[in-house]
């Protein structure tokens, strides 16, 4: 058996062995720190990409909701205006102004609905009514129906039967706002005289009667009713 003298072994090691070992240790530690730094940067980038993606999804969901609400409102308005036209045509012997309703502002109409449906003085489904009484019943029932189907709804009917009625449905649209996304937008107003709107094109279909004095955030749709 040969015994190894540790002192002799140490004496024969290269002089820079300790320096190389120290340098290797520092490089290893530096490598580990670089890996940790790279991992943190990758995690931050991944979080940023995910955040942008989530914001995009939220924007698409919001736009989709607005479009669906707009489609629902257009369908409800079309149904309401068609309903009035059918009621007017079902009562051909009514006077030329029996279906006119153009003296109550938007705000006062909403106050009248605070307690629910408007009271019907004479129910023509269970009673015999004159043409004028039938028109009054149908107009009140129509107003109740529009109010139940649309938020913050009110109506306006001008003109005469022998020329044409111009029926307007007004409703509060919470998505009808300014660019800041908060402030309700004001609708364009128009004057309706003898069943004629003083606007052309799209404005004539979407303007609100000035005499109705609608509040900001209210949209309007106009339609001619010719019996």
C-alpha positions in Angstrom: 0.0 0.0 0.0 1.3 3.5 -1.0 0.4 6.5 1.1 -0.2 9.8 -0.7 1.2 12.8 0.9 -1.5 15.6 0.5 1.1 18.3 1.0 3.1 16.9 -1.9 -0.1 16.6 -4.1 -1.0 20.2 -3.3 2.5 21.3 -4.1 2.3 19.8 -7.6 -1.1 21.6 -8.6 -0.8 24.4 -11.1 -0.3 27.8 -9.6 -3.5 29.3 -11.3 -5.8 26.4 -10.4 -7.4 28.4 -7.6 -7.9 31.4 -9.8 -9.5 29.3 -12.5 -11.9 27.7 -10.0 -12.8 31.1 -8.7 -13.4 32.4 -12.2 -15.5 29.4 -13.1 -17.7 29.9 -10.0 -18.2 33.5 -10.9 -19.2 32.6 -14.4 -21.7 30.0 -13.1 -23.3 32.5 -10.8 -23.4 35.1 -13.6 -25.1 32.6 -15.9 -27.7 31.8 -13.3 -28.5 35.5 -12.8 -28.7 36.0 -16.6 -31.2 33.1 -16.8 -33.3 34.5 -14.0 -33.3 38.0 -15.7 -34.3 36.5 -19.1 -37.1 34.5 -17.4 -38.5 37.7 -15.8 -38.4 39.6 -19.1 -40.2 36.8 -20.9 -42.9 36.7 -18.2 -43.4 40.5 -18.4 -43.7 40.3 -22.2 -46.2 37.4 -21.9 -48.2 39.4 -19.4 -48.2 42.4 -21.8 -49.3 40.4 -24.7 -52.1 38.8 -22.7 -53.3 42.2 -21.4 -53.5 43.5 -24.9 -55.4 40.5 -26.0 -57.9 40.8 -23.1 -58.4 44.5 -23.9 -59.2 43.6 -27.5 -61.6 40.9 -26.5 -63.3 43.4 -24.1 -63.6 45.9 -26.9 -65.2 43.4 -29.2 -67.6 42.3 -26.6 -68.6 45.9 -25.9 -69.1 46.6 -29.6 -71.1 43.4 -30.1 -73.4 44.5 -27.2 -73.9 47.9 -28.7 -74.7 46.4 -32.1 -77.2 43.9 -30.6 -78.9 46.6 -28.6 -79.2 48.7 -31.8 -80.7 45.8 -33.7 -83.1 45.2 -30.9 -84.2 48.9 -30.8 -84.7 49.0 -34.6 -86.9 45.9 -34.5 -88.9 47.3 -31.5 -89.4 50.7 -33.3 -90.4 49.1 -36.6 -92.9 46.9 -34.7 -94.3 49.9 -32.8 -94.8 52.1 -35.8 -96.4 49.3 -37.8 -98.7 48.6 -34.9 -100.0 52.2 -35.0 -100.5 52.1 -38.8 -102.6 49.0 -38.4 -104.7 50.7 -35.7 -105.3 53.8 -37.8 -106.4 51.7 -40.8 -108.7 49.6 -38.6 -110.8 52.8 -37.8 -111.5 54.4 -41.2 -114.4 56.5 -40.0 -112.4 58.4 -37.3 -111.9 62.1 -37.8 -108.8 63.4 -39.5 -107.2 64.4 -36.2 -108.4 61.6 -33.8 -104.9 59.9 -33.7 -103.0 63.1 -33.3 -100.8 63.4 -30.2 -98.5 66.3 -30.3 -99.0 68.5 -27.3 -97.2 66.6 -24.4 -93.5 66.9 -24.0 -91.2 64.0 -23.6 -90.6 64.8 -19.9 -94.3 65.1 -19.1 -95.0 61.8 -20.9 -92.4 60.0 -18.8 -93.9 61.5 -15.6 -97.3 60.1 -16.6 -95.7 56.6 -16.8 -94.1 56.8 -13.4 -96.9 54.8 -11.8 -97.1 52.2 -14.6 -99.5 52.0 -17.6 -101.7 54.9 -18.5 -105.3 54.5 -17.4 -107.8 53.7 -20.2 -111.0 55.6 -19.7 -113.2 53.3 -21.9 -112.1 49.8 -22.9 -113.4 49.3 -26.5 -112.7 45.6 -26.3 -115.6 45.2 -23.9 -117.7 48.2 -24.8 -119.3 49.7 -27.9 -117.3 52.7 -28.9 -117.7 55.5 -31.4 -114.9 56.0 -33.9 -113.4 58.8 -31.8 -113.6 56.7 -28.6 -112.0 53.8 -30.4 -109.1 56.1 -31.6 -108.6 57.4 -28.0 -108.5 53.8 -26.7 -106.2 52.6 -29.4 -103.8 55.6 -29.0 -103.6 55.1 -25.2 -103.1 51.3 -25.6 -100.4 51.9 -28.2 -98.6 54.3 -25.9 -98.7 51.7 -23.1 -97.3 49.0 -25.5 -94.4 51.2 -26.7 -93.6 52.1 -23.1 -93.5 48.4 -22.1 -91.3 47.5 -25.0 -88.7 50.3 -24.9 -86.7 52.1 -22.2 -87.7 55.6 -21.5 -90.2 55.7 -24.3 -92.6 58.4 -25.5 -94.5 59.1 -28.7 -95.4 62.0 -30.9 -98.0 61.9 -33.7 -98.6 65.0 -35.9 -100.3 65.6 -39.2 -103.8 64.6 -40.3 -105.5 61.5 -41.6 -106.5 63.0 -45.0 -102.8 63.9 -45.8 -100.6 61.8 -43.6 -99.7 61.3 -40.0 -96.1 61.4 -39.0 -95.5 59.1 -36.0 -92.4 59.4 -33.9 -91.2 57.0 -31.3 -88.7 58.4 -28.8 -86.6 56.2 -26.4 -83.6 56.6 -24.1 -80.5 54.9 -25.4 -77.7 54.6 -22.8 -75.2 53.9 -25.6 -76.1 57.2 -27.3 -73.1 59.1 -25.8 -70.3 61.5 -26.8 -66.8 60.3 -27.6 -65.9 60.3 -23.9 -68.3 57.3 -23.6 -70.1 58.9 -20.7 -71.9 62.1 -21.6 -75.4 61.6 -23.3 -75.5 62.9 -26.8 -78.2 65.4 -28.0 -80.4 64.3 -30.9 -80.9 66.6 -33.9 -84.2 68.4 -33.6 -86.7 69.1 -36.4 -90.0 70.9 -36.9 -93.0 68.9 -38.1 -95.8 71.0 -39.5 -98.9 69.5 -41.1 -97.2 66.1 -41.4 -94.1 67.5 -43.1 -90.6 67.3 -41.6 -88.3 70.2 -42.3 -85.3 67.8 -42.9 -84.2 65.6 -45.7 -82.7 62.1 -46.0 -81.5 60.2 -42.9 -82.1 63.3 -40.7 -85.8 63.3 -41.5 -86.0 59.7 -40.2 -84.0 60.2 -37.0 -84.6 63.8 -35.9 -86.7 64.5 -32.7 -89.7 66.9 -32.8 -88.5 70.2 -31.3 -91.8 70.7 -29.5 -91.3 67.4 -27.7 -88.2 68.8 -25.9 -86.4 65.5 -25.5 -83.5 65.2 -23.1 -80.0 64.2 -24.1 -79.5 60.5 -24.7 -82.9 60.1 -26.4 -83.1 58.8 -29.9 -86.1 59.2 -32.3 -87.5 57.5 -35.3 -90.1 59.0 -37.6 -92.5 57.2 -40.0 -95.3 58.4 -42.2 -98.6 56.7 -41.7 -100.9 57.0 -44.7 -104.3 55.2 -44.2 
